Every structure is written in structure tokens, then in C-alpha cells.
Amino acid sequence: MKKITKKFRKETVRSILDSYPLDQDLSADDLKLLNDMIQYPGVIRAWKQVNAKYPKETRHMWVEMDTGEITSLSWVKAIDQPPADQQAKKTLRSIISTDLKDFLDCQEDQFCSDCFSPDDLTVDHVDVPFDDIANEFLALHPDIEFIDSPDGVGNIFKDINLEAEWITHHASNATYQILCRSCNAKKGKR
């Protein structure tokens, strides 16, 4: 099956929106196609409306969510954002990043385990890859809620106890080694 690219998804949404006048609801078929392209859960109705900030914007979209909320939706951002599981893993990785830095800082031997370079060192998961540890945790907690972090950079757990559980889960399953960026990139996710 051919992979659907972001470019194709954006072109498809542009084509849908360009075929409608302002304030007209998308047909059921076009709404389904729109949802397939933007992959933004919960959209039950969509239409174009004038953008108060940028009146010349011809593809400004408003949606009604299955919760009843009516809101403006950036379909470009919806397409560009990674899937929910990737966003969750990014948050999980961010939360344990200080542990990885602490591991690196505490090592007497500051060189790559493969090529022995002392430059551009990273901490790599040995034996069980980070993705496997994260996938296991996400399977145990499929309804994790993340919120914006107070500093505005990234997300954090809404439930601090669940965040502590993640840190413990990760620590009990992770084994580290030091690799330079080049060797880490060559290794991949095996």
C-alpha cells in the first residue's frame, strides 16, 4: 500500500476547502475524507469562515467536535503534528531526559562504546530499546492525559503520580551505554 504523504494530505484538504463557499458545511463524504487527511479525532462538522485576523485567508476552517465544542482548527497544524503515539513517546522521552543526562555526567569514561570517540556523546538504551519500554507503558495506560508544561515547552503528565510511575517503569527496564551521535544513528532502533 502506498504511503500517504503530508504533501498529498495538504493538497487534498486544500482541494476540499476550495470547492466550498464560506459558511457551507462539508458533505458527509468530504468530512470523512477531511478527517482521514487531518487525523484530528472528534470532528463531526466542518466549514470555512472568514478569519478575523487574516480576512484574505480563504481556507480558514471551523469545526464542531463530538463534545459539542465549536472552534477554529488549523488543518495544516493537524496534518503536520506527529501521530498521538509519537507525541506521547516524545513526552515520555522528555520526562526521563534528566536521568539520561545524569547517567552521562556520572560516567568516568566519557567516550563512545563503539568507536571510542569523546565527541557528541549520547546515552543509548541497550537490550530493551526506549520504544519498547514506552510502548509497554502506553499499553498499560492507554488513556494518559498530557498537559502543556508550565514553561510552555512540551507536555507533562496531568497526573503527577502516573508520571512517577512512568519514571519508575523506565528505570526498572532501561540499561544504558554511551554512544556518539554517529554510532547511535547507525544503530537505529534495534
C-alpha positions in Angstrom: 0.0 0.0 0.0 1.3 3.4 -1.0 2.2 5.7 1.9 0.1 8.9 2.1 2.4 11.9 2.4 1.8 15.1 4.2 2.0 16.9 0.9 -0.8 14.7 -0.5 -2.9 15.2 2.6 -2.5 19.0 2.4 -3.3 19.1 -1.3 -6.4 17.0 -0.6 -7.6 19.3 2.2 -6.9 22.4 0.1 -9.0 20.9 -2.8 -11.9 20.1 -0.5 -11.9 23.6 1.1 -11.5 25.3 -2.2 -14.7 23.6 -3.5 -16.9 25.1 -0.8 -18.2 28.7 -0.3 -18.0 30.3 3.1 -20.3 29.0 5.8 -21.4 25.9 3.9 -21.0 22.6 5.8 -18.8 20.0 4.1 -20.7 17.0 2.8 -20.6 13.7 4.7 -18.2 12.2 2.2 -15.9 15.3 2.2 -16.0 15.4 6.0 -14.9 11.7 6.1 -12.1 12.5 3.7 -11.1 15.6 5.6 -10.9 13.5 8.8 -8.8 10.9 7.1 -6.4 13.6 6.0 -6.1 15.7 9.2 -6.4 12.7 11.6 -7.8 15.0 14.3 -10.2 13.0 16.4 -13.7 14.1 17.2 -14.5 16.4 14.2 -18.2 15.9 13.3 -18.8 19.0 11.2 -16.6 21.5 9.3 -16.9 24.6 7.2 -15.0 27.7 6.1 -15.4 31.0 7.7 -13.7 34.4 7.4 -10.6 34.6 9.6 -10.9 37.8 11.7 -7.1 38.1 11.9 -6.4 37.5 8.3 -9.5 38.3 6.2 -7.9 37.3 2.9 -7.3 33.8 4.2 -9.6 31.7 2.0 -9.2 28.3 3.8 -9.9 29.2 7.4 -11.7 26.2 8.9 -14.1 25.9 11.8 -15.2 22.6 13.2 -17.7 21.2 15.6 -16.3 18.5 17.9 -18.1 15.4 19.2 -18.1 17.2 22.6 -20.3 20.0 21.1 -17.4 22.5 21.1 -17.2 24.8 18.1 -13.7 26.0 17.4 -11.3 27.2 14.8 -8.9 24.4 13.7 -5.6 24.8 11.9 -5.8 21.9 9.5 -2.2 22.5 8.5 -1.0 22.0 12.1 -3.2 19.0 12.4 -1.5 17.4 9.4 2.0 18.5 10.5 1.7 17.2 14.0 3.0 13.7 14.6 0.5 10.9 15.5 -0.6 10.7 19.1 1.6 7.8 19.9 4.7 9.6 18.7 3.7 12.7 20.7 3.2 10.6 23.8 6.7 9.0 23.3 8.2 12.4 22.8 6.7 13.5 26.2 7.9 10.2 27.9 11.4 10.7 26.5 11.4 14.3 27.7 10.4 13.4 31.2 13.4 10.9 31.5 15.9 13.2 29.8 17.4 14.4 33.1 18.0 10.7 34.1 19.9 10.2 30.8 22.0 13.4 31.4 22.7 12.3 35.0 23.9 8.9 33.7 26.2 10.6 31.2 27.6 13.1 33.7 28.3 10.3 36.2 30.4 8.2 33.9 34.2 8.3 34.4 34.8 7.0 30.9 33.5 9.7 28.6 33.8 8.1 25.2 31.7 6.1 22.7 31.3 2.4 23.5 31.7 1.6 19.8 34.2 3.9 18.2 35.8 5.4 21.4 35.2 9.0 20.2 34.9 11.5 23.0 32.8 13.9 20.9 29.0 14.3 20.6 28.2 11.7 23.2 24.6 10.5 23.8 23.0 8.0 26.1 21.6 4.9 24.3 19.3 2.2 25.6 20.9 -1.2 25.5 19.0 -4.5 25.4 15.5 -3.1 25.6 15.0 -0.1 23.2 13.3 3.1 24.5 10.4 2.5 22.1 9.7 -0.9 23.6 9.7 0.4 27.2 7.5 3.3 26.2 5.1 1.1 24.2 4.7 -1.3 27.2 3.9 1.7 29.5 1.4 3.2 27.0 -0.3 -0.2 26.6 -0.7 -0.4 30.4 -2.1 3.2 30.4 -3.8 3.9 27.1 -5.7 6.9 28.4 -2.8 9.0 29.7 -3.6 12.7 29.7 -0.8 15.2 29.0 -1.0 18.9 29.5 1.2 21.8 28.5 4.2 22.2 30.7 4.3 25.4 32.8 7.3 26.7 30.9 5.4 26.4 27.7 7.9 23.9 26.2 6.4 20.4 25.6 4.0 18.4 27.7 3.9 16.8 31.1 1.6 14.3 32.7 -1.7 15.7 34.1 -1.4 13.1 36.9 1.9 13.5 38.7 1.6 10.0 40.3 1.3 8.5 36.8 4.4 10.5 35.8 6.3 9.0 38.8 5.1 5.5 37.8 6.5 6.2 34.3 9.9 7.2 35.7 10.0 4.0 37.9 8.8 1.8 35.0 11.5 3.2 32.7 14.3 3.0 35.4 13.4 -0.7 36.1 13.6 -1.6 32.4 16.4 0.6 31.0 20.0 -0.2 30.6 22.3 2.4 29.2 25.5 2.8 27.2 27.3 5.8 25.8 27.5 6.2 22.1 28.5 9.1 19.9 25.7 10.6 17.7 27.1 8.9 14.6 27.2 5.4 16.2 23.8 5.9 17.8 22.3 6.8 14.4 23.9 3.8 12.8 22.5 1.5 15.5 18.9 2.7 14.9 16.1 1.1 16.9 17.4 -2.5 17.0 
